[in-house]
Amino acid sequence: MRRSLRSAWQKAGTVHEKLVFGAWLKYEKQGEELIADLLATCNKCVQEFGPIDFISQLPTEVNGSSQETVVMNGEQSLKNVNFRIGDKKIVCDRQKIASLSAPFHAMLNGYFTESLCEDIDLSENNISPLGMRKIGEFSMTGSLVEVPPDLLLEILVFANKFCCEALKDACDRKLASLVQTKDDAVELMEYAIEENSPVLAASCLQVFLHELPDCLNDERVVEIFTHADRQQRSIMVGQASFSLYCLLSEVAMNLDPQSDRTVCFLKQLIESAENDRQRLLAFHQLGCVRLLRKEYDEAETLFEAAVSLGHVCSIVGLARLGYIKGHKLWSYEKISSVISSFSPLGWMYQERSLYCEGDKRWEDLEKATDLDPTLTYPYMYRAASLMMKQDVQAALAEINRILGFKLALECLELRFCLYLACEDYKAAICDVQAILTLSPDYRMFEGRVAASQLRTLVREHVDNWTTADCWMQLYDRWSSVDDVGSLSVIYQMLESGGAKGVLYFRQSLLLLRLNCPDAAMRSLELARQHASSEHERLVYEGWILYDTGHCEEGLQKTEESIKIKRSFEAFFLKAYALADSSLDLSCSSTVISLLENALKCPSDNLRKGQALNNLGSVYVDCGKLGLAANCYINALKIRHTRAHQGLARVHFLENDKAAAYEEMTKLIETAKNNASAYEKRSEYCDRDLTKADLEMVTRLDPLRVYPYRYRAAVLMDSNKEKEAIAELSRAIAFKADLHLLHLRAAFHEHVGDVLGALRDCRAALSVDPNHQEMLELHSRVNSHEP
């Protein structure tokens, strides 16, 4: 999403679009202020979405031709005119004032009585003597100098009343430059809309969007957005009204999807829609909110409107409403019609399962899992059903199927409950501590009970571990590649005190391995906060920068750390970053030296095993297989289990395929999470065993894409083109992976399906617009498009 938003921001057609998309990106990057601060310490500025200078960006919409000085009454025009306001007299140049607008020109040079008068009374026009004096100065100089805000507002209203375009534009821009705070923006937005002042309105809008989501807790701001009509929206945000209310609706839904504020923004989204695609999206979203609010009749009307415009997912909304109203069979048939009318997807069968019972429901959920194994509800339903039948082991096996590749909080919660039911408190405490690591404020049982409270209760049934016990438990679980178990141990160690910086860092490594990048970054930031020394803090800052794509700055932090003190983690990070960022084998000697330096520094065997493993990989890349084997064997001696994979690679390169297969078998037998080990072992056996291993990989972790690619390639080699494409489509249906799309596009091209190839090329390029092979394939296929 961020990449698409960034592209939209970069290619924005108007300054208002640029403002909205920039604000959206800033909103999506909430909590990343630390990264910007760290980059600033490396003398790198990241003001990507800084304030827009609307004063210079928005064009001046003023008629440049001044009013001609024409005497309409046949008499000689007077040189000056005296404007009387109360008992004050302001002397102005008659023709300069006349040039401000057509009304003034007609008044002072036309057939009006005022054209013959030297004194004209403006007391009833809501302009003060000082304001009129500033207008007179503007008519002479074309600028407003040292005019306070209140007076500018007075002049703006007067200029609008007398159609003084240049004066109004000058006030608009001057006021826009004064908008600094939310209170300023609230006060001035009313004038901007009332007086049709687009520069001022845009500046006020920018302040509001800069303060998302907090500004939506201010009723004054919400009222401005929710009460704007079409013309007012145009003044405020030009042609970007739909984009603005898309952003506001998303922020509001994230704050509280059932709030009146959310409803009002979605109503504005409907009013802002300019085509059917926008309308169906807006109808569907408001329908979902109405459904949440139990406003069923309104929801039904909205879903029907979306369906009439072609929105298939809104049929689900109608089915839900039918079920609520007691029309279960009708809902079942409604979803069945979707399944029969479109290529079936997992969510369709999952949805239909809600409207049937017994074997039918079970069959639908099995089909849902077959089509989309990432859906959590089918596993949870089956596990709960098995538990109801007192089949505890089958229930645990079912929920473990998904937890083996997707660490979903709701699934961990269910497994926690299953463990409680069978009084396995050690396993239960492990899961609840993993939950609290991922989401410290998580609440169980539909939000009724804090997970931390349940942990306190379960702790009473579990023996306390000493610090030594904890380290032994961590060592055992880390070595057996039990990542969830390791997370739980670290959570307990953090609660007991000790070196929190080191523990939070270990926690972040596990969370990355478990594909939880947000939680991993949170742990890294906590590691930085709890670092016991400056050199340790610099290392964690280096990891933060490296993990967010700022490799050069991350390396800079490691250099600063090493200058203070030579440490294992500093050398390890520097070696890791260099090895990962450079394809040049000439830097291998530097990486080797860094890892050797790391191994000379104090650390525990968990980290030294990783360093030895990485060093072995570098030696393999350099062709030094003997040195690589020594590294892997030494890593295995200190129970770094993953070193089996490196040693297997050495055996394979030494043409000992059987030894490589045996080495990977040892890893499979030891590791609790072993899908990757099966995948790697498949490279060291004949086709039948390879096929069996890759089928096992797909069962253990259906998100791994290599097995699908392998099976598709084998089918293609056997001239089974349709089956090959179907194998790739099976995975793409729930994971739009770039490599899968690329391969399927190539297969489509091979069988002459140009449109299918183009569709996949475009989908892949939306994931990575700079993928060179995809660009070449797209160019080639595009030349054959009919």
N, C-alpha and C positions, 0 to 999 in steps of 0.2 A: 504494500500500500504506500509506504513512504517513497519508494522509487517513482510510482505513478504520480503521487502528489508533487514530488520534486520536478518531474517533467512538466506537469501542469503549471507549476510556478514559473519554471524557466520559459515556457512557451505561451504564457498568458497573453491574451490579445489586448487586454485593457489594464490600466493601472489598478482598477478595482478588483479584477480577477487576481492580480498579483498580490494585492493586500489579503484577500480571502485565503488563497492557497498558502501564502506565507504564514498566516496566522494558524491555519490548520496544521501545517508542518510543525510549527512551534508548539502547538497543543500536543501533538503526537510525541514530541520530544521532551515532555514534562519530566522532571527528575534527572535530566542529563546536564544540569548546570555545572556539576562538578567537572565534567569532561571539558567544557569550555574554559573553566578556570584553570585546569591543568594545562591545556593548550596555550593559554595566555602566559603561563610560567615558562613555556618553551618559545615565547615570542611569536606565537601563531594566533592570528585573529580568526574567530569563527562567527563573525557578525553576518551570517547568511541572510537572516530575515530581519534585518534592522529596520527602523522606521523609514517609511517612504516620504519623500519630500513632495507632498501633493501641490504645494505652491508652484513648483517648477514643472511637475509632471502633468498636471491637468491644464489643458489649453485655455487661453483667455477667449471667452465667447462674447466678444464685444464688437459691435459694428464700428469699424475704424473710421468711417467717414463722418466728419463733424458737420453740424448743421450749418447751412449757408446763411450768411447774414443778409437777409432780404427784408426791406422795409415794406410791409404790406398795407400800411395805412396812408401811404403817400406823404407822410411827414418825415422830417429828419429824425433819425433815431437818437435817443439820449445816450450819452457815453456810459453813465453809471446808473445803478438802480439801488435804492435804499430799502432793505427788507426790515420791516418793523416787527419785532417779537416782544410783546408787552411794551415796556417803556424803553426798550433798547433799539438802537438803529445800527444795522450792519450794512456797510457800503460795499457793493460788489461791482465788478465790471459787467455791464449788461450783456455784452456779446459773449463773454466767456461763460457766464451762467447760461445763456441761451444755447451755447454749444454742448451743454451737458446732456440734453435730451430733446426729443421732439415736443413734448408738452411745454418745457420751458421756452423753447424757440417760438412756439405758437403764442405763448403768453406774452413774451417780451417783444416780439417782432410782428405778430399777426394782427388780427382784427379785434382782439380782446381789449377791453378798457385799459388793462394793465400796461399795454404797449405804449400808452401815452402818459403813464404815471411815472413820476420819479420815485414815489414811495409806494411800496406794496406791503400789505399786512399779512404775515405768515403765522400769526399767533395761534391759529386753530389747526396747525399741521404737525403738532407734536415734535417740534424741533426747538432746541434751546438756542439762545443767542450764541453761545460758544460753538455749538454744533454748526450753526449757519456760517459762523466765521471760518470754521475749518473747511466747510464746503466751498466758500469763496476762495480760500487759499488753494484748495485742490483744483478749482477751475482755472487758476493761474499757473500752477506748477505741475499738475498731474500726479501729485503724490500726497499721502497723508503722513505727517510727521508729528511724533510725540502726541498721539491721540490715545487717551485712556480707553480701556475696554468698554465701559458703560457708554461713553460718547460714540465709540465705533458702532455699537449696536443701534444707538439712536440714529446715526447717519445712515446705517444700512437700511433701516425701515423707511426713512425718508427717501433714500435713493430708489428703493423698490417702488414706492408710491409714485414718484415722478419719473420712473423709467430711465434713471440715470445709469446706464449700463457700466460705463467705465468707473464711476464712483462706487457702484455696488460691487463690482469685481475687486476693486482696491480694498474695500471694507472686508469682503469675503476672505481675501488672502491675508490681510492683516490680522483678522480674528483667528484664522486657522493657525497662524504662527504662535498664538497665545495659548493654545490648548495643551495643557501639561498633565492634568490629573483627571481622574474619573469624574470628580465633581464638576470640573470645568466642562468636560464633555457633556455631562447630563444637562447642565444649564444652557450650553450653547447649541446643542443639537436641536432644541425646540425652535430657536431662532433660525437655524440653518434650514430646517424643513419649512417653517412658516414663510421665510423670505426667499426660498429657492436658491440657497447658497451651497453649491456642490462641493467647493473646496473645503469650506468649514465643516460640512457634514462628513466628508471623507476623513478629515483629521479627527473628528470626534469618534467616528466608527473605529479608526485605527487604535485609539486609546482603549475602547471597549474590548476589541479583539485581542489586544496585547495582554489584557488581564483575564483572559479565559483560563479556567472556568469560574474563577472567583466572582467576576463581575455579574454572573447570572444569579448570584444570591442577593443582588441589589434590585429591589422591586422597580426602582425608577428606570434602570437600564432595560429590564424585561418589558416594562410598559412601552418603552420607545420601540422595541423590536416587534412587539405583538400587536400594536395599534397602527402600524404604518400601512397606509393604503398603497395602491400601485404607483401613484405619482410620487409619494413620499419615499417609497423604496427606490425609485429611480434617482431621486435627488441624493439619497444616502449611499447607494452602491452601484449606480449606473445600470449596466446590463448583467451584473453578476448577482442578481437577487436570488436565483435558485441555488447557486453555489453557497451564498451566505447562509441561507436557511437550512441547507444540508448540514453545514458545519454546526450551526446553533442547535439543530435538532439532535445531532449526534452527541454533543456535549450535554445537552439537557437529559437525554436518555441515559447517559452514563451516570449522571447525578441522581436522577430518579425518573424512571420511565413512566411512572403513573402520575406524575405531577401535572397540574394545570398548565404550567409553563411549557412542558413538552408538547401537550396537545395544541397550544396556541402556536408554537413554532411550526408544527407539522401542518396546521391549517394554512399558515403563511407559505409553507413549502408548496402546497397544492395550488395556491393562488399565484405563486411565482413560476409554476411549470409552464414551459413554452411549447412542449411537444408531448406526444403520447407516452414516449419512453419515460420522460420525467414524471408525467402524471401518474402512471401506473406504480412507479416506485413510491411516490408520495402517498397515494391511496393505500398501498399495502402497509407502509410503515404506520400510518395513523390507524389503520384497521387493527394492527397488532397492539398498539397502545390502548385502543378502545377495548379490545378483548381482555387485556390485563386489568383494565379498570372495571370489568364486568358490565360494560355498556354494550350489550350484545346486539341490539337492533342497529345502532350506529355502526358497529364493527361489520355487521353483515352487509350493510349498504356500501361501505367502503371496499370490502373484499369483492363484492359483485362488480363494482366499478373497475377495480384492478383486473379482474378476470375478463371483463368485456374488452379490455385493452390488450389482452394476451398474456397476463401475468399468471403463470402456472402455479407458483407457490401460494398464491392467494386462495387456490382451491383447498389447500390444507386448512386455511383459516375458516373457510365455509364448513369443512368437514368437522373441525373442532366445535364450531357453533352448533352444528347439527347434533353432535354427540351430547353437548350440554343440554340441548332442548329435548333429548330423549329419542332422537332419530338415529340410532346406532347403525342400523342396516343401511340407511341412506348414506351415512358417512363412509361406511365400508365400500359401497358401490361407487361413491364419488372418487375415492382414492384408487379404486380398481380401474376406473376409466382413465385416470392419469397413467397408471402402469401400462395399460394396453395402448395408449396413444403416443407414448414417448419411449425412448430407450430407457429401460428400467434402471433405477439407481437405488442404492442402499436405503437412503432416507425415505423413499416411497414405501418400501415394505415395512420399515420401522413404523412409519405413520399408520399404515393400514393395520398393523398388529394391535393398535390401541382399540380397534373397533371389532375385535373378535376374541374368542376365548379358546382355552385348551390347546389341542393339537394344531389348530389353524394359526393361533398366535405363535406358537413355538416354531412352526414352519416358516412363517413370515420373518421372524427374527433370525432364524438360521440363514434365510435368503439375504436378509439385510447385511449380516456379517460377511457372507460370501461376496457380496457386491462391494461392500465398504467396511473392511475390518476395523476401521478407526472409530466407528460409532460405539459409544460406551454403553448406551441403554440396553442393547441386546445381551451383553455379557452380564450386566447387573441383574437383569430380569431372570436370566437362566440361573445365575448363582443364588439369588434369593429363592427361586422356586425349588432348587435342589436342597437348600437349607430347610425349607418348609417340610421337605420329605425326610428330614434328618440325615441326609447324605452329606455330611460335613466335608469330607475329602473331595468329593466331586464339586461341591460349591466353591471350595478354595481353588481347586484346579481351574475352574471356569473363570473366576475373577483374576487369577494369576496370568491367564492367557493374554489379557490386554495390558496388565501391569508390567508384563515382560517387555513391552515396547512403547507404552504410553503411560506416563506417570500422572494419571488424572486424579485430582483430589477426591472427586466423588467415589471413585473406585477404591482408593485407599481407605476412605471412610467406611465403605461397605465391608472391606476385608477386616478392618478394625472391629466392626460389629460381629463379624463371623468368628473372629478369634475370641472376643468376649463371650460369645454364646457357648463356645467349647472350653472356656476358662483357660485359654492359652495366653496368659497375661504378658509373658516375655515378648511374644510376637505382637500382641496388641500395643504394647508400649513402643515397640519399634515403629509401627505404622503411624501412631499418633504423633510421635516425635518427627517423623519424616513430613507429616502434614504441616506441623508447626514451622518446620524449616522452610517449606515452600510458601506458606501463607501464615505468618505469625498471628493474624487476627481471625483465622478461619473459625466458623461456627458450624456445628454439626446438627443433625436432626432438623433439617429445614430451617437452620438459623436460630434454633431455640437455645442451644447450649454451646458455650465457648469450648473449643477443642482443648484449650489449656486447662479448663476445669476437669474435663474427663481424664486428661493426663494425670492430674493430681490424684484423682481417685484410683486410677490403675496403679500408680507408683506404690501405693500401700501394699500391693500384692507382689511386688518384685523386689528382689534383694538389691541393696545398694552396692555399687561398685566403687572401689578405691581408684585413685588416679592410675595406678599400675594396671588394675583390672581393665580400665577403659582403654589404655594403650594396647594391651594384649588383644582385647576384643576388636579394636580398630585394625590391628595388624592382621588378625585372622580373616576379618570380613573383606578388607581391602585385597588381601591375597587371593581370596576365593571369588573375586569380582562380584561381591554382593554390595552393590552401590547404595541401595535403600538401607540396608543394615549399617553400612558405614556412616551414612547421613545421621542415623539415629544415635549412634555412639558419639559422634561429634557434637550433636545437640546436647547430650548429657554432659560431655566434657566442658562445654561452654557454660553450662549452668553451674558447674562445680568450681569455676574459676580457672586460673592458669593462663597460659599465653594465648589470649583471645585472638590476637592478630594472626598467628600461625594457624589456629583452628578455623577461623573464618576463611582463610585462604584455602585450606584443604577442602572446606565445605564448597567453595566456589568451583574447585576442580571437579568434584563429584557432580555438582549440578550441571556443569557443562557436559559432562559425559552422559548425563541423563536427559540432555536436550531441554534444559530449563534455563535459557540464557538470561532472562530477566532476573530470576532468583539468584543466578550466579553473579550477575553484576552487583546486586544488592549485597551479597556476601563479600565481594571484593571491596566494595566501599566501606563495609564494616571492618574488614581487615585493615584498611588504611586508617580508619578512625582509631583502632585499638593497637596500632603498631607500637612496639615498645621502644623503637629508636628511629632516628631520622633515616638511616640507611635502609631499614626495613620498610618504612613508609614509602620511600622512593621506589622500591621494587614493586610494591602493590600499585603505585601510581603508574609505573611502567606497564604492568599487566592490564590495567584499566584502559590505557591509551592503545595498547596493542590490540586488545579484544574489540575495540571500537574502530579499528581500521587505521589507526595513527601509528604505524610501525616506526617511522623515523623518530617521532617524539618519544615513543616508548623506549627505544634504544638510548635516547638522550638521558632519560631518567636512570637507566641501568648504569650508564657511565658515571653519573653523579653519585650513585650509590656505591659503586666500586671505589671511587676516589676516597670516600669516607671509610669504607671497610670492605674487604674482600669477603664475599659471602656466597654460599651455595646458590641461593635463589637468584642473586644478581647475575652470576655467570650462566646459570641455567636459562634464565629468560633471554639473555643476550644471544646465547647459542640457538635457542628455539626460534627466536625472531629472525635471525640471519638465515638459518636453514630453511625456514618457511617462506621467506620473501625473495630468496635468490635461487635461480635455477642454474647458476654458474657453479660448476664443480670446483673452480679455483678457490672458492670461499670455504671449501670443505676442511682444509687444514686449519683455518681460523676457528671453525665450529668445533673441530676435534680438540684444539687447544683450550677453548673455553670450557668444554665439558670436562676435560681433564682437570682444569683448575677448579671447577665446581666440585668434583669428586674429592679434591684435596681439602675442601672446607668442611667444617662440622655440619652434619645433618643426620636425620634418622634413615633407616634402611628403606622406608617407603619411598622417599624421594631419591635416594641413591640408586635404588633399583630402576626408577624411571630414567635417571641420567645414563645409567649403563645401557639401558634399552635403546635410548636415543643415539648414544655413541655407536652402538652396534649397527644401527640403521645407516649412519654416515659411512662407516667402514664398508658396508655392503655396497653402497652407491659408488664408493671409490674402488671396488673390486678387491678389497682386502678381507677376504672371507675368513681367514684364520683369526685375525684380530677381532672380527665381528663375532665369531663363534665364542671366543673367550669372554667377550662382554656379555653375551646372552647367558652363558653358563654361570658367570659370576652373579648376574642378576637373579637367576633361578635359585642360586644358593641362598640368597636373602629373600626368597619367596616372592619375587616379582613375577607373578604367573604369566603375564602377557608376553614375557620374553620367549615363551614356547613358539610364538608366531614368528619372531625374528629368526630363531634357530631353525625353524622349519624352512624358512626362505633360504638360509645358508645351505641346508641339505639339498634343496631343490636346485640351487645354482651349481652345486657340486655333482649334479646328475644323480642324486640319490633320492628319487621320488618316494620310495617306500619309507625312508627315514623321515622325510618331510611329513608324509601322511600320519605316521606314528606320533610325531611331535605335536601335530595339531590335535590328534586324538587325546593326548594328555591334557591339553588346554580345555578341550570340551568336557572332559571328565572332572576337571577341577573348578572351572568357572561356573558360577550360578547363572550369569547372563552370557550365553554362549552362541548367540545367533551369528555374530561376526566370525567366530571361530569355525562354525560349520561352513560359512561362505568361503573363508580362506582355505579350508581343507579341500573344498571342491576343486581347487586348482591342481591338486596333487593326486588325482585318481582318474580312473577311466570314465567313459561317458555315463555308464549306468550308475556308478557310485556318485559321480558329479551330480547327476539328475536327482538322486535321492537326497544328497546333502543340501542342494538348493531348494528342494521341496520342504525340507526341514527348516531352512532359513525363513521361507515364506510363512510357515506356520508359526514360528517363534517371533518373527518381526516382519510383518507384511509391508512395512514402509521401506525396507531395503530394496533398492531398484535393480541391483545387478542380476538377481535370479530371473526377473522378468526379461531383461535384455538378453541373457544367455539363452533362455528357452525360446524366445522369439527368433534369435539368430539361427538356432538349430532348426526350427521349423522353416525358416526361409531357405536354409541350405537344402532342405528336403523338398523345396518347391511347394510348400504349403503356405502360400502368401496370405490367404484369408485368416488362417489359424495364427500366423505370426503377428498380424496386425491386431487380431482379437486379444492375444496375450498381452500386448502392450496397452491396448485400450482398457483391459481389466485393471491395470494399475493406475493409469492416467485418470480413471473415473474418480479416484479418491486421493491421488497425489500427482499434481501437474508438474512433474519433474522435467527439467530442461533436457536431460539426456534421453529420457523416454520419448519426449516430444520430437527431438531431433531424429531419433531412430525411426519413429513411426512416419515422420515426414519423408524420410529417405525411402521407406518401404512404399508409401503412397506414390512417390515419384516413380519407383521401379515398376509398379503395376499400372502406371499411366493415369492415376487419380490426381490430376493437377489441383483441383479445388481442395481435396483432402490434404494434400501436401502444403498448399498455401495456408490453409487454416491452422495447421500445426506450426508452420514457420512463424506465423503472426503471433500465435499464443506463446511460443517460446521466446520470441523477441520482446514480448511484453514483460517476461520474467527477467531477461538479460538483453537489453537492446544492443550491447556491444559484443555479443558472442560471435566470433569471427566465422566459425564453420556454419553457424546458422544463417548468418548474413549471406555467405556464399551460396548456400543451398536455396535461400529465399530468392536471391537474384537469378539463379539458374531456373528455378521453377517458374518465377514470375514471367520470364521471357516466353514460356510456353502456355501462359494463361490464354484461354480462348477469348 
